């Protein structure tokens, strides 16, 4: 098993950190889990693996809580345990399968391709001009980060509702906690929302809603993931809003289908 700490709330909301050996949590650049929130101590806590279990030790005078209880010295953590560093910063323990090799998510996608399932092929095979890629965990995190930043900009301009942004972040947090059933439900809710959220910027096909912006392929999503970057697309700040909107629709669709495949269900068709 591999342990991750995923940030549930605070400045670094949505980020996920893999725990290797002894890992310091805090604002210090030397920390394994570096958090920017000012309410977190420079060296707030440390987590370490001990006999296959994850143990947290509090280092901060401000204190640390696990499952709502203040940690006097150290405590053993379980999967999905919530760690509260301050009023605004919470983390969750995310226990996943796999060691130093491929993540469980990537292994699942590879199996789908090898079996020749149409769903897997649709997700992984690109058009003839593109190189076939396997989306890894770090690629998904990169795309999430870029999408979250652009959606925040849209929200500040009044182009995207706060409820939509919160829904996107919540679906990602649940997804990263490996709760496939709830993740599939929340991604479906996100996809429904994209059917009704109007597009406030110009698009090549005159789309009225975010769902209508989506292209037949995943080229825009692959650009945000670091694959097949086009000329001028390496500067994500300069990448068009239409590319981001297209990628957002595919992000929600594919993440939902990955979760759904883990519980033996097919595409909801939303």
C-alpha positions as CSV (number, residue, x, y, z in Angstrom):
1,X,0.0,0.0,0.0
2,X,1.1,3.6,-0.7
3,X,0.0,6.5,1.4
4,X,-0.9,10.0,0.2
5,X,-2.1,13.1,2.0
6,X,-4.7,15.0,0.1
7,X,-5.5,18.6,1.0
8,X,-9.2,19.0,1.7
9,X,-9.3,22.7,2.5
10,X,-7.0,25.8,2.6
11,X,-4.7,27.5,0.1
12,X,-3.5,24.2,-1.3
13,X,-6.9,22.6,-1.6
14,X,-6.9,19.6,-4.0
15,X,-3.1,18.9,-3.9
16,X,-2.0,15.4,-3.1
17,X,1.4,14.3,-1.6
18,X,2.9,10.8,-1.6
19,X,4.4,9.8,1.7
20,X,7.8,8.2,1.5
21,X,9.5,7.3,4.7
22,X,9.5,10.2,7.2
23,X,7.7,13.2,5.7
24,X,7.6,16.6,7.3
25,X,4.4,18.7,7.0
26,X,4.6,22.5,7.1
27,X,5.5,25.7,5.3
28,X,9.2,24.9,5.3
29,X,10.7,24.4,1.8
30,X,12.4,21.3,3.2
31,X,9.0,19.7,4.0
32,X,7.7,16.8,2.0
33,X,4.2,18.2,2.3
34,X,4.8,21.9,1.7
35,X,1.7,24.0,2.5
36,X,1.4,27.7,1.7
37,X,-1.4,28.6,4.2
38,X,-0.1,31.0,6.9
39,X,-2.1,29.2,9.6
40,X,0.2,26.2,9.2
41,X,3.4,26.1,11.3
42,X,6.9,26.1,9.6
43,X,7.3,22.5,10.8
44,X,3.8,21.5,11.9
45,X,3.9,17.7,12.0
46,X,5.7,14.7,10.7
47,X,4.3,11.4,9.4
48,X,6.3,8.2,9.1
49,X,5.6,4.6,8.1
50,X,6.0,2.2,11.1
51,X,5.5,-1.5,10.5
52,X,3.2,-0.9,7.5
53,X,1.2,1.7,9.5
54,X,1.3,5.5,9.1
55,X,2.0,7.4,12.3
56,X,1.6,11.2,12.8
57,X,3.6,13.2,15.4
58,X,2.6,16.8,16.2
59,X,5.4,19.4,16.2
60,X,3.4,22.6,16.5
61,X,2.4,24.5,19.6
62,X,-0.8,25.3,17.8
63,X,-1.6,21.6,17.8
64,X,-2.9,19.1,15.4
65,X,-6.2,17.2,15.4
66,X,-7.0,13.7,13.9
67,X,-10.7,12.8,13.5
68,X,-11.5,15.8,15.7
69,X,-9.3,14.9,18.6
70,X,-6.2,16.8,19.6
71,X,-2.9,14.8,19.2
72,X,-1.0,14.8,22.4
73,X,2.2,13.4,20.9
74,X,1.6,10.8,18.1
75,X,-1.2,8.8,16.7
76,X,-1.6,6.0,14.2
77,X,-3.5,7.0,11.1
78,X,-6.1,5.0,9.1
79,X,-7.4,5.3,5.5
80,X,-9.7,8.4,5.1
81,X,-8.7,9.8,8.5
82,X,-9.0,13.6,8.6
83,X,-6.1,15.6,9.8
84,X,-6.8,19.2,10.9
85,X,-3.8,21.5,11.1
86,X,-5.7,24.7,11.7
87,X,-9.3,26.1,11.3
88,X,-8.7,26.5,7.6
89,X,-6.4,23.6,6.7
90,X,-7.5,19.9,6.6
91,X,-5.9,16.9,5.0
92,X,-7.1,13.4,4.5
93,X,-5.2,10.1,4.5
94,X,-5.4,8.4,1.1
95,X,-4.3,4.8,1.0
96,X,-3.8,3.4,-2.5
97,X,-2.7,0.2,-4.1
98,X,0.7,-0.1,-5.7
99,X,4.3,0.5,-4.9
100,X,7.1,2.0,-7.0
101,X,5.5,0.9,-10.3
102,X,2.4,2.1,-12.1
103,X,-0.5,3.6,-10.0
104,X,-3.7,1.6,-9.7
105,X,-5.4,4.1,-12.1
106,X,-2.8,3.7,-14.9
107,X,-2.8,-0.1,-14.5
108,X,-6.6,-0.1,-14.9
109,X,-6.4,1.9,-18.1
110,X,-3.7,-0.3,-19.5
111,X,-5.8,-3.4,-18.8
112,X,-8.8,-1.9,-20.6
113,X,-6.7,-1.2,-23.7
114,X,-5.2,-4.7,-23.7
115,X,-8.6,-6.2,-23.4
116,X,-9.7,-4.1,-26.4
117,X,-12.7,-2.6,-24.6
118,X,-14.2,0.2,-26.6
119,X,-14.4,2.5,-23.6
120,X,-10.7,2.1,-22.8
121,X,-9.8,2.6,-26.5
122,X,-11.8,5.8,-26.7
123,X,-10.0,7.2,-23.7
124,X,-6.4,6.2,-24.7
125,X,-6.2,6.3,-28.5
126,X,-5.6,9.6,-30.1
127,X,-6.1,10.7,-33.7
128,X,-3.5,9.6,-36.3
129,X,-1.4,12.8,-35.8
130,X,-1.0,12.2,-32.1
131,X,1.2,9.9,-30.1
132,X,-0.6,7.3,-28.0
133,X,-0.2,8.2,-24.3
134,X,-1.1,6.7,-21.0
135,X,-2.5,9.2,-18.5
136,X,-0.6,9.0,-15.3
137,X,-1.5,10.3,-11.8
138,X,0.9,13.3,-12.2
139,X,-0.7,14.2,-15.6
140,X,-4.2,14.3,-14.0
141,X,-2.9,16.5,-11.2
142,X,-1.3,18.9,-13.7
143,X,-4.5,19.2,-15.7
144,X,-6.5,19.7,-12.5
145,X,-4.2,22.4,-11.3
146,X,-4.4,24.3,-14.7
147,X,-8.2,23.9,-14.9
148,X,-8.7,25.0,-11.3
149,X,-6.6,28.2,-11.9
150,X,-8.5,29.1,-15.1
151,X,-11.9,28.4,-13.5
152,X,-10.9,30.7,-10.7
153,X,-10.2,33.4,-13.3
154,X,-13.5,32.8,-14.9
155,X,-15.2,33.1,-11.5
156,X,-13.5,36.4,-10.8
157,X,-14.8,37.7,-14.2
158,X,-18.3,36.5,-13.5
159,X,-18.1,33.8,-16.2
160,X,-18.4,30.8,-14.0
161,X,-20.5,30.2,-10.8
162,X,-18.9,29.6,-7.5
163,X,-21.1,26.5,-7.1
164,X,-19.6,25.0,-10.2
165,X,-16.0,25.7,-9.0
166,X,-16.8,24.2,-5.6
167,X,-18.4,21.1,-7.2
168,X,-15.3,20.6,-9.4
169,X,-13.0,20.7,-6.3
170,X,-15.3,18.4,-4.3
171,X,-15.5,15.8,-7.0
172,X,-11.7,15.8,-7.3
173,X,-11.2,15.5,-3.6
174,X,-13.6,12.5,-3.4
175,X,-12.0,11.0,-6.5
176,X,-8.5,11.3,-4.9
177,X,-9.8,9.6,-1.7
178,X,-10.5,6.5,-3.9
179,X,-14.3,6.4,-3.2
180,X,-15.2,5.3,-6.7
181,X,-19.0,5.2,-6.0
182,X,-19.2,8.8,-4.7
183,X,-16.7,10.0,-7.2
184,X,-18.8,8.8,-10.1
185,X,-21.9,10.5,-8.7
186,X,-20.1,13.8,-8.2
187,X,-18.5,13.8,-11.6
188,X,-22.0,13.1,-13.1
189,X,-23.3,16.1,-11.2
190,X,-20.5,18.2,-12.6
191,X,-21.3,17.0,-16.1
192,X,-24.9,18.0,-15.7
193,X,-23.9,21.4,-14.4
194,X,-21.7,21.9,-17.5
195,X,-24.9,21.4,-19.7
196,X,-26.4,24.5,-18.2
197,X,-23.5,26.8,-17.4
198,X,-23.4,29.4,-20.2
199,X,-20.2,30.2,-22.1
200,X,-19.3,33.9,-21.8
201,X,-16.4,33.9,-24.2
202,X,-16.2,33.5,-28.0
203,X,-16.0,30.0,-29.4
204,X,-15.4,28.7,-32.9
205,X,-18.6,26.7,-33.0
206,X,-20.8,29.3,-31.3
207,X,-21.4,27.1,-28.3
208,X,-23.9,28.4,-25.7
209,X,-23.0,26.1,-22.8
210,X,-19.7,24.5,-21.7
211,X,-20.9,21.0,-22.8
212,X,-21.4,22.3,-26.3
213,X,-17.8,23.4,-26.5
214,X,-16.5,19.8,-26.2
215,X,-14.8,18.5,-29.3
216,X,-14.9,14.8,-30.5
217,X,-11.4,14.1,-29.2
218,X,-9.3,14.8,-26.1
219,X,-6.7,17.0,-27.7
220,X,-7.3,20.0,-25.4
221,X,-7.2,17.8,-22.3
222,X,-3.9,16.2,-23.5
223,X,-2.4,19.7,-23.9
224,X,-3.1,20.5,-20.3
225,X,-1.7,17.2,-19.2
226,X,1.6,17.9,-21.0
227,X,1.0,15.7,-24.1
228,X,1.0,16.9,-27.7
229,X,1.5,20.6,-27.0
230,X,0.9,22.8,-30.0
231,X,2.9,25.8,-30.9
232,X,2.1,28.6,-28.5
233,X,0.3,26.3,-26.1
234,X,3.3,25.8,-23.7
235,X,2.3,29.1,-22.0
236,X,-0.9,28.0,-20.3
237,X,-1.8,31.6,-19.4
238,X,-2.0,32.3,-23.1
239,X,-4.0,29.2,-24.0
240,X,-7.5,30.1,-25.1
241,X,-10.6,29.8,-22.9
242,X,-12.1,27.5,-25.5
243,X,-9.3,25.0,-25.0
244,X,-9.8,25.0,-21.3
245,X,-13.5,24.6,-21.6
246,X,-13.1,21.7,-24.0
247,X,-10.6,20.1,-21.6
248,X,-12.9,20.6,-18.6
249,X,-15.7,18.7,-20.2
250,X,-13.5,15.8,-21.1
251,X,-11.8,15.9,-17.6
252,X,-15.1,15.4,-15.9
253,X,-16.3,12.8,-18.3
254,X,-13.2,10.6,-18.2
255,X,-12.7,10.9,-14.4
256,X,-16.3,9.9,-14.0
257,X,-15.9,6.9,-16.3
258,X,-12.7,5.8,-14.5
259,X,-14.6,5.8,-11.2
260,X,-17.5,4.0,-12.8
261,X,-15.4,1.3,-14.3
262,X,-14.0,0.6,-10.8
263,X,-17.5,-0.3,-9.6
264,X,-18.5,-2.2,-12.8
265,X,-20.8,0.5,-14.4
266,X,-20.8,1.9,-17.9
267,X,-20.8,5.5,-19.1
268,X,-23.8,7.3,-17.8
269,X,-24.2,9.0,-21.2
270,X,-24.5,12.5,-19.7
